[in-house]
Amino acid sequence: MKYLFSLIVLVFSLSQPDLVSAHAVVTSYSLKISPIHANRQDKVALTFNSQIELGLSQVFLVRKGDVHELLHVGNGKKRGEIIVEIPALESGDYALSFKVFAADGHLTEDVIHFSVAPINGAGVSPATQETTR
């Protein structure tokens, strides 16, 4: 009987992955494929492996000198996606620092570094980015 109960619990937990999820982890972000262009407002999509509680979450733009600016965020079209509104930025190095709560209550903090380059003669603003944990 004890083994039957253990087997039922195991099968149930494996068949309900959303109920046993842990910390929200960034699975992708739009900066990888679409850089921020200098002197233009933009939006960045952050996709997590679980649903995010926006009311309990914060995303900051970090400027030179460790100056933090709270950014507006909204729900994206996909599950676990949030959209961050980015103000017009001059060329330079920046970061997105975020503290997000997954729907199950786990807190995740992370930083995504990125660069905004001046627009070249072809109208293109090359940029680089990386995630720091």
C-alpha positions in Angstrom: 0.0 0.0 0.0 2.9 2.4 0.9 4.5 1.8 -2.6 1.2 2.3 -4.4 0.8 5.7 -2.7 4.3 6.7 -3.6 3.8 5.7 -7.2 0.5 7.7 -7.4 2.3 10.8 -6.0 5.2 10.4 -8.4 2.9 10.0 -11.4 0.8 13.0 -10.4 3.8 15.2 -9.9 5.3 14.3 -13.3 2.0 14.8 -15.1 1.6 18.3 -13.6 4.8 20.2 -14.3 3.3 23.7 -13.8 2.4 22.8 -10.2 5.9 21.8 -9.3 7.9 24.5 -11.1 10.5 26.4 -9.2 12.2 29.8 -9.9 11.4 31.7 -13.0 14.3 31.4 -15.4 14.8 33.6 -18.5 14.6 31.3 -21.5 15.0 34.0 -24.1 15.0 37.7 -24.6 14.6 39.9 -27.7 17.9 41.7 -27.2 19.6 38.6 -28.7 18.0 39.2 -32.1 16.9 42.8 -32.0 19.3 45.3 -30.5 18.3 48.6 -29.0 18.9 51.5 -31.5 20.3 54.8 -30.2 18.0 57.7 -29.5 14.8 55.6 -30.0 12.2 54.3 -27.6 11.9 50.5 -27.8 10.5 47.4 -26.1 12.3 44.3 -24.9 10.6 41.0 -24.5 11.7 38.7 -21.7 10.5 35.1 -21.8 10.5 33.0 -18.6 9.9 29.3 -18.1 6.8 30.1 -15.9 4.1 32.6 -15.5 5.2 35.9 -13.9 3.2 37.9 -11.3 3.7 41.4 -12.7 2.2 43.2 -9.7 5.1 41.8 -7.5 7.9 42.2 -10.1 10.2 45.1 -11.0 12.5 45.8 -13.9 15.1 48.5 -13.8 17.3 50.2 -16.4 20.8 50.5 -15.0 22.8 53.4 -16.4 26.4 54.5 -15.9 27.1 55.3 -12.3 24.8 52.5 -11.1 21.7 54.8 -11.6 18.5 52.7 -11.5 15.3 53.7 -13.3 12.1 51.7 -12.8 10.7 50.7 -16.1 7.1 50.0 -17.1 6.3 46.3 -17.8 3.3 44.5 -19.3 2.2 41.0 -20.2 3.4 39.6 -23.5 1.4 37.5 -25.9 2.9 34.2 -24.8 2.8 32.5 -21.4 5.7 33.7 -19.2 6.5 36.6 -21.5 6.8 40.2 -20.2 7.3 43.3 -22.3 9.6 46.0 -20.9 9.4 49.6 -22.3 12.8 51.1 -22.9 13.2 54.9 -23.1 15.3 56.5 -25.8 19.0 55.8 -24.9 22.2 57.4 -26.0 25.1 55.1 -27.1 26.7 53.4 -24.1 26.6 50.4 -21.8 23.4 49.6 -19.9 21.8 46.7 -18.0 18.3 45.5 -17.2 18.1 44.4 -13.6 15.0 42.5 -12.7 13.3 41.0 -9.7 10.4 38.8 -10.8 8.0 36.6 -8.8 6.9 33.4 -10.5 3.2 32.5 -10.2 4.3 29.9 -7.5 5.8 32.7 -5.4 9.6 32.1 -6.0 11.7 35.2 -6.5 14.3 35.4 -9.3 16.8 38.2 -9.6 19.1 38.6 -12.6 20.9 41.2 -14.8 21.1 41.4 -18.6 23.9 43.6 -19.8 23.7 45.3 -23.3 25.3 48.0 -25.3 23.7 50.7 -27.5 26.0 51.8 -30.3 25.7 55.0 -32.3 23.9 54.6 -35.6 26.4 54.1 -38.4 26.1 55.5 -41.9 23.8 52.6 -43.0 21.3 53.5 -40.3 22.2 50.4 -38.2 23.0 50.4 -34.5 25.1 47.3 -33.7 24.8 46.1 -30.1 26.0 43.3 -27.9 24.5 41.8 -24.8 25.1 39.1 -22.2 23.4 37.7 -19.1 25.1 37.8 -15.7 23.9 35.6 -12.8 
